[in-house]
Amino acid sequence: MPRTMSAATLLLLVVAADAAAQSSKVLTPYVNVSYSHDSNLFRVADAQVQNPDEPRGDSSLQTVVGLAFEKEVGLQKFTGRVGLSHSNYSHYKMLDFDSRDAQANWKWRVGSHLWGNIGASTDNTLTPYTEFHENVRNLRLQKRANADLVWLFHPSWRIRGGVSGNKLEYDLDKQKFKNRTQTQTEFGLDYLPISGNIIGVVMRHGEDKFPNAEQFQSQNVINNKKTDELKLRLDWRVTGKTQVQVLAGMVKQKHEVLPQRDFQGANGRVTVIWAPTGKIEMTGVVWHEIDATDNLTTNYQITNGLRLAPTMSISAKMRLEGLLRYEKRTPIGIQGINFNQVDKFSSAGLTLTYAPIAKMQMSAALSHDNLSSNLVLRDYRATAVTFSAYYEY
């Protein structure tokens, strides 16, 4: 794939997309341009000595030209999107990259009691530097596919089922041990009382297959693992303005090798949505979860967190969104390598969105991240600002 996309190429794509839009209302060409500046692009630790000629921050410009598809045929709805993008960095030019992304979905329905989705997507992005702090380009190709169904076999009961696959491929050689194929099957049973609430159970089984081994204590270790979940699901509308969602239960994970990394424990997440008026909404989430990691020196990490996300519709064309997040992460090391690590992550952000016309949307976002740790050279701070404009023909 070429490293750069010329202005002439982008112009030709816009012209071709506009011609497609004129020939059919099913197709919608679009253009999205965003400018970002990150004060600590590689998430370098505050105390880490760095070459003064190499700034911690950088600015980037991303241009996306694409074509969206939407068509309804009877009870069926087909949607899709394909886009070409070019990302250009001001200082770290080696991070420049072109990308082709696509997604498609079939929202199907048979009568009034059976429905579901079949979809697939692919995208190629720059791997986040939250855990990988080297100033090199590391692209990550992700391919997904999914199918699910819901069967309302009784006015008060329904069955849900689904399968999904996810394939991750990393461009950088030293990160290829993270390449994997993930598959997951899910089954759920819901009770639907006349009140409109939902009470149900969710069962999931997942498998991760890693084709490449990771070096650990002079051994080549394959990170293949299986995960099983059994959780209670609750969606309760307390009042006309307040909704509570709960997903909590037990999770068990087992590895093919190094069983010291296996775990079994409780996971839980509670979401509260409060809409006091038609223009204001507040979403709050608290969680206690056990997250698996790709690091061989860690079994898993226990995360306890809180997130608040207020939203206000200033007018019919303008919306303001906020975000506050705090999370305490406690990685649990394997036998003999328990380093008593504790990370505390906090984040705050504001996003202002303005839609002057139906086909155009502009936004400005400001965010600040902070990580503090009891291990050296892990603390970092980063502030980012993003301006973007989206237009569809």
Helices and strands as residue ranges (DSSP letters): H 7-23, E 27-38, E 58-73, E 76-89, G 93-95, E 97-110, E 114-126, E 139-154, E 157-170, G 173-178, E 180-191, E 198-209, E 214-216, E 219-221, E 225-237, E 242-255, G 259-261, E 263-274, E 280-292, E 298-313, E 318-333, E 343-357, E 360-373, E 380-392
